[in-house]
Amino acid sequence: MKEFWDERYKSADYVYGEAPNVFFERQLSLFPPGKLLMPAEGEGRNAVYAARQGWEVDAFDQSIEGQKKARLLAEKYGVHLVYRVGDFEEMDYPQEKYDAIGLIFVHFPSSKRLLFHKLIDTALRPGGVIILEAFSKRHLEYVGKNPGVGGPRDLDLLYSLEEIQRDFAGYEVLELLEEEITLKEGAFHDGVGSVIRFVGRKRAGS
């Protein structure tokens, strides 16, 4: 997959646009700036937006081309990111470091997803929040009709409400829904699709 993403991000254009994800932007505005982790951050649009709002942002992705684009975008807006390259299993997850974690279209196979969610949970402080938007299992119906909407075509990579409830059982649910939305995020997220949206606050002792 590293080669796939390097090839996609090689173009001069920001393939998902430079603007942040609408749901992420709206939710992030509800919390005071602090330390934020952005896994699988691609070209950096959400991380750069958060840094512009005063957040201290760490990000990572497996794509070196994504990192290059993120750094250019950060320079354009005069902000700083710490952006590492590697698979999620290779990253450090400092205990209870972050006030928020953004998961915007982060799609791993189910065999790895629970491990990933456990790792990021260790890095989130009690009272911290996870902001997640990802394609739902119903999205296969939409991408079949309009490939331009983007997203995985493998059911195993897609999310369900039940999986979110299971993986984040120790969280206070601030928002959790499956929703049909119209995406307008660059060349590869263009059209109507089905997403899961989740905002959860980590309970003390969980």
N, C-alpha and C positions, 0 to 999 in steps of 0.2 A: 504493500500500500504506500510505502514511502515514495516509490518511483511514480506512482499514480499522482500523488499530491504535488510532488516536485514538478511534474510535467504540467499539471493544471495551473500552478502558481507562477510558472515561468513567464507568462505574458506580462506586458507592461500594464495592462488594465487590471484593476482589482475585480476579480471574477465574481465576488459577492458584494461588490460596491465598497465604498469608503464609509458609509453611514452605519451606525450601530443597528443591530437587530431591534425592532420596535418594542418587543416585549421586554427585552433586557434593559433598554433605555428607560422605559416607564417604571419598571420595578426598582432599578438601581437608584432612581431619584427619591425613593421612599426611605432610604437608609443613609445615615451620616457617613461620609467618607472615612475609610480605614484601610486595612490591608486586604487586597483582592487577589485571588488566584483564578487564572483563565486557562484551563487545560484545552488541548487541541485547538489552539487559537488561530491557526491559519495565517491569514494576511494581517491580522491585528486590529481589525476595525472596532471590535468591542473593547479590547484592552486600551486602545488609544483614546476612545471616547471616555472610558472610565478615568484614565489618567488626566484627561482635560477637566474632569469634574472634581479633581483633588484626591483621587484614590491612589494609593501606592500599589502598583500592579506587578505581579509576577505572572509569566505566561510560559507555556511550552507547546511544542508541536513536533511531530516527527519530520517535518519538511524544512530543509534549509532554505528553500526558495520562499516559503511562507515567512520565515524569520527575516529574510532580507527585505521583503515587502513591508513587514510590520515595522522594521527599523526606519525605513524610508517614510512611512506614514507618521511615525512618532516624531521624526525630524521636521516634517512639514508643519506639525502642530506645536512643536516646541515642548514636547513632553518626554519623559523617561520611562522606559520599560525594562524590566529584567526578563529576557526571553531566552529560554534554553531549548535545545533541540535534542529529541530522543523519544523513545517509546515511554508510555506512562509507567511501565514497570521499572524503568531506569531512573526515574525522577526521585528527588528527595521530598518527603512530606513532613516538614517540621511540625512537632506536636502542638496543636491548638494555636497556630500562628495567625490564621486568617479570620477576618470578620465577615467575608463573603466569598463565595465561589460561584463563578458563572459557567454554566454548561450549555452552550448554544450550538445545537446540532452536533453533539458529540456522540458518535455511533460506534460502539464496539460490539463484537459478538457476545451473545449471552454468556458464553463460557468465561469471558474476561470481565464482563460488565460489573458483576457483583464485587469482584476483587477491586476493581477501579473505584467503585463507590465506597468501599471500606477504607481504601487508602485516603481518599479525599476527606472522608469523615474524620480521620485522625488529625488532619491538618486544620480543621475548622474548630474554632473556639466555641464553647457553650454560649448560646445566644446568637451565634453567627447564622447566616442564611445561605441557602443554596437557591440560585435562580436558574431554572432549567427550561429550555424549549428544545424539543426534538420531534422528529417525525414519528407518528403513531403507526401501529400495525395496519390501520385502515388506509394509510397513505398509498399502499400498493395499488388501490383502485384508482387513485388520482394520477400517479406517475404513469400508469398504464395508458391513460387517456391523453396525458400531456407530459412527455418526458422533460420538457423545459422547466417544470416545477422543481426538478432535482430530487435528491434524496435517495437512499439505498433502495435497491430492488430485491433485497434479501430479507425475508420476514424476520429472520433471527437478529438482524441489526436494528429492528424497529422496536418501539416502546409500547407498553400498555400501562393503564392506570394501576393495575394490580402489581406489576413489577416495581413501580415507583413506591407504592405503599409498602411493599415488602422490603425493598432496599433501604428505605429511609423511615423505618418503623419508629425510630427514636426521635422523630421530629414533630414539632407542631406544624400542622398543615395550614399555611396562610392562603394558598391557592393551589388547586389541583383540578384540572379539567382537560378533556379532549375536545378539540375545537377545529372547525373548518376555517381556514384563513386564506387571504390572498397575499402571496409573497411577491415583493418587488425588490429583490436584493441581487442586483447585478445580472449577469447573463445566465447563471445556473440555478437561481431560485426565482422563477418568474411564472406565477400562475396560482391556481387554487390547490391547496393541499390540506392534509390533516395532521395536526400536531398535538403533542402533550405539553401542557404548560404547568409547571410546578414551582412553587415558592415554599420552602420549608425552613423553620427555625430549629436549630439543634437544641434539644433540652439538656439541662445540666445532668451529668451522670449517665448520658446515653452513649 
